[in-house]
Amino acid sequence: MPAPPNERRDARPGSAPVLLALLALWLLATLGLRPLLLPDEGRYAEVARAMWHGDLWVPTLNGLPFFHKPPLFYWLDIAALQLVGSNVFAGRFGSALGAWLMGASLFLAMRRWHGVRSARIALGVLATTPFFFVGGQYANHDMLVGGLITAAVLALARALDAPPRVELRWLVVGWVLCALAMLAKGLIGIVLPALVIGPWLLAQGRWRQLLKLLHPLGLLAFALVGLPWFVAMQWRYPGFFDYFVMEQHFRRFAQTTFNNVHGAWFFIAVMPLLTLPWSAWLPAAVRCLSGPRAAAQAGPPATLGLYAWWIVAIVGFFSIPSSKLVGYALPALAPWCALIALAIATGTTRIWRGLMTASAVACVAIVAVAAWKAPNSNRALALTLASGIAPADRVVMVDEYYYDLPFYARLVRPVVIASDWADPEIPKRDNWRKEVFDAARFDPALARELLRPLTELPRMACGASAVWFVVPAGNVARVSGLPGAARIFADRRTELWREPGRACP
């Protein structure tokens, strides 16, 4: 589908590399500015750091196999850790790369289908949308899988450009991207692209092209990239398939016992809020879909239908389960911004230029405020611990797991977590205890060493080495009376105590 004639005059040699380089700079410039937020950023950055120092195949949480998510995000962070060292910039690299991939694939697809001007506007709208910018600065798996799903859908759509033929190289690229998306966050990496592309083709009566998407070469590429890690984990940990596939996908999708329970209205309400100020063009975007004149100016009608169905499919899919997080909607962000950009490009108002600058300033301001406030960060405590701990000392976290502390303190071995591990309610509640409890099933011997009952606290310092206790501020009575215990650090939430090693009867 060549660019519309009225857009060809906007083509400039070299514009794509420059714009995509600027997008990378935009995403990376503030990546290391603020501390890790809890729990997600502390958890996933530390898992990557632990893999970097340990087993590159097995994600671990406090030394125990952690199979909530596949490893691609961690592998990307490990590459960054290798290049720039152990810091928060490296801990967020996977998210920034996913955001860049989303922006780059959207720009290149829209340049082909709608012309250079519309593509530039779409890239500017996406880049200055707070939902996108903050997602690219936040260390979890959502933006990476969102970027890969976006690129996969657009690559598969590119393979279908000339019906009834399917361009094999783009088909293979699409399947490889689906495999990478599956390595980023599981089965949605293949389910969501299929849910977008399949019904879109069937609605146009293009079922022959749909069948051609199952070309053996594409399936082989998917299998070679996407399956080895899952097969290796099932071979090494026989309970992996049941936990990762059945519990983390099907049971999690169906159950109501997980956190962040919201009604079916959730994404319909939050998407316009998260994409301000650009969501103000949503009525005009709807007119692009329904008005024949505006649609003709916007570009090929098949792509407009793709964008619209893409949004409906993703939002509808994630509206079904009771547990909902805003990051789940990131795979729908590119088509959302595409329709808004087409509405802007076919309109007459120029106010969007000023709004783009103001929205960019707002994006940076959000990150700056988070850096200033540093909510719930344990960085100061961790740095105090790192400055005083000896190689043989042990760290004990009392009735809480502080995800970011091992990362900032650069601990070289897992900590002991003292809590009521016999509580029958632990498997029923979606929190840090359940995460650690679930991980324990894959290495019970190590779990017995690391997960200790609170009754053992008085004997933790038996031996020649000191013990450092990290305790919630309201729970210090558990350690303050231990022989020789001294408070080393305290803030409004957490305290650090040290008990010297001692002989015990």
C-alpha positions, -999 to +999 in steps of 0.1 A: +000+000+000+020+031-012+017+064+006-012+086-004-001+111-032-007+141-009+017+127+016+047+118-007+060+154-007+067+150+031+092+122+026+127+132+035+157+109+032+170+098+065+141+110+085+132+076+100+167+069+115+168+104+130+133+102+145+139+067+159+172+078+174+154+107+190+128+083+204+156+062+219+172+093+235+138+104+248+132+071+265+167+066+279+175+101+291+156+098+324+157+061+327+180+061+357+167+092+374+145+078+401+147+050+427+130+016+420+093+016+429+079-012+449+069-040+445+073-045+408+105-026+400+124-039+430+113-074+423+121-076+386+154-056+387+166-079+415+156-111+396+177-099+367+207-090+389+205-124+406+204-142+373+234-121+362+254-134+391+239-169+390+220-191+366+212-173+333+184-198+326+164-198+358+148-166+373+151-166+410+135-146+438+158-146+469+175-177+455+143-197+448+131-205+413+106-177+404+083-186+375+057-158+375+071-146+342+094-159+314+130-147+312+132-123+282+129-091+303+156-104+326+179-113+297+177-078+283+184-063+317+213-086+321+228-073+288+224-038+302+239-048+336+269-062+317+274-030+298+267-003+325+269-022+358+243-027+386+221+003+386+185+013+380+191+023+344+200-013+336+171-026+357+146-007+334+163-013+301+139-041+290+109-017+294+126+011+274+135-013+246+099-025+245+087+011+243+111+019+215+100-011+196+064-001+199+072+034+186+095+023+158+070-004+145+041+021+146+060+048+128+073+025+100+038+009+095+020+042+093+046+057+070+039+028+046+001+029+049-007+066+056+023+087+046+052+103+064+033+132+080+007+110+096+035+087+108+054+116+124+023+128+142+016+092+154+051+089+168+049+123+185+015+114+200+027+081+213+060+094+226+043+122+246+015+101+259+021+097+297+009+061+296+036+053+271+064+073+285+059+062+321+055+026+309+088+028+292+104+040+324+089+013+346+107-020+353+081-047+346+071-070+318+041-050+305+058-026+281+082-052+267+053-075+258+033-046+246+060-035+222+066-070+209+029-077+204+026-044+186+055-052+163+042-088+158+007-076+147+021-050+124+046-074+108+019-099+102-003-072+087+026-062+065+029-098+053-008-096+042-004-063+022-010-078-012-040-103-011-041-132-017-003-134-015+015-136+019+050-122+020+070-149+036+098-128+051+074-106+070+054-137+080+085-152+096+094-119+113+058-119+127+061-154+141+095-147+156+081-116+173+052-137+187+078-161+201+097-133+218+065-119+232+057-153+246+092-153+262+084-118+276+051-126+293+037-160+284+009-173+262-006-138+255+024-133+232+007-156+207-029-154+218-033-116+214-018-113+179-040-142+168-070-125+184-062-093+165-052-107+131-076-136+128-110-120+132-098-089+112-091-112+082-122-132+086-143-101+087-130-092+052-135-128+039-097-133+036-098-168+051-072-181+025-047-156+038-055-166+073-046-202+065-014-191+048-003-176+081+003-211+093+032-216+069+056-243+081+085-219+080+067-195+103+058-222+127+093-236+127+107-201+135+083-197+163+092-231+178+129-226+175+128-192+193+100-196+217+099-232+230+134-242+242+133-223+275+099-237+284+109-272+275+141-269+295+123-256+326+097-284+325+126-310+321+145-294+351+114-287+373+086-312+367+060-290+382+068-260+360+040-266+334+013-268+359+024-237+378+034-215+349+007-224+324-022-237+344-019-215+375-003-183+362-025-182+330-057-201+332-064-201+370-052-165+374-075-155+345-105-171+360-101-166+397-112-136+418-087-140+446-059-119+431-053-082+438-065-052+418-101-064+413-121-040+391-153-042+370-156-046+333-157-009+329-121-004+341-102+000+309-129+019+292-127+045+319-089+046+324-077+045+288-089+081+280-074+093+313-040+077+307-038+091+272-046+127+280-043+152+263-046+132+231-078+114+240-095+147+233-093+137+196-112+104+202-145+118+188-126+129+156-110+095+155-144+078+155-155+101+126-124+088+107-138+053+110-174+062+102-172+092+078-164+082+042-146+114+034-124+115+065-117+078+061-106+083+025-082+110+036-069+090+065-057+060+044-066+024+035-099+014+051-086-021+059-059-006+082-085+016+100-105-015+107-074-032+120-067-004+144-103-003+157-106-041+161-072-042+177-083-019+205-116-038+210-098-072+211-072-062+236-094-042+259-122-068+257-098-096+265-084-080+296-118-068+307-129-105+313-108-114+344-115-097+377-079-087+383-069-057+362-038-036+360-034-005+337-003-021+321-024-048+306-038-023+281-003-013+267-007-037+237-037-015+226-018+018+229-003+019+194-036+015+174-052+040+199-025+066+191-027+057+153-064+066+151-058+098+171-029+108+149-050+102+117-078+124+132-052+151+138-037+147+104-070+150+086-082+180+108-075+217+104-066+227+140-030+234+149-034+233+186-019+198+187+016+212+182+016+232+214+000+203+232+028+179+221+053+202+238+032+206+270+026+168+272+063+161+268+070+185+297+043+167+318+059+133+311+092+144+324+076+161+353+059+128+364+093+111+365+109+140+383+082+140+410+087+103+415+124+108+418+119+135+444+093+117+464+110+082+461+080+065+476+088+035+498+123+032+485+147+012+507+178+026+490+191+046+520+188+015+543+204-007+517+234+016+513+239+017+550+238-021+551+262-024+522+287-001+539+289-022+571+282-058+562+310-084+563+312-112+538+302-139+564+274-118+579+238-129+573+207-107+566+174-115+581+142-098+569+115-100+596+079-106+585+084-086+553+104-090+520+120-058+508+124-064+471+148-036+463+172-040+493+193-069+478+196-048+445+208-017+462+230-034+488+244-058+461+240-088+483+258-118+470+236-145+487+199-148+496+185-134+528+167-153+555+130-144+557+114-149+591+077-152+591+047-174+600+052-198+571+027-223+585-002-199+581-028-217+559-039-184+544-006-178+526-015-196+493-048-177+492-035-141+492-017-125+463+013-109+480+050-113+487+045-142+510+026-162+483+054-154+457+081-167+480+059-196+492+052-206+455+089-204+446+098-227+476+080-257+459+107-258+432+137-260+457+123-273+491+158-279+506+170-243+500+136-231+512+140-248+545+172-228+550+158-194+539+122-194+551+123-196+589+097-193+616+097-161+638+103-183+668+139-189+656+148-152+658+166-154+692+190-180+678+197-164+645+230-149+657+244-181+672+279-184+657+308-162+648+291-140+623+269-110+629+233-109+618+216-078+603+178-076+609+156-056+586+124-049+604+091-030+598+092+001+621+061-011+640+076-045+647+110-038+662+102-054+695+110-088+679+147-079+677+153-049+700+156-072+730+181-096+715+215-098+732+238-070+719+213-058+692+219-022+681+198-001+658+219+011+629+194+029+607+157+039+609+132+058+588+095+061+591+088+026+577+118+004+583+147-002+607+181-019+604+195-037+635+227-055+640+233-083+665+269-095+669+277-132+667+276-150+700+279-184+715+247-202+723+241-232+745 
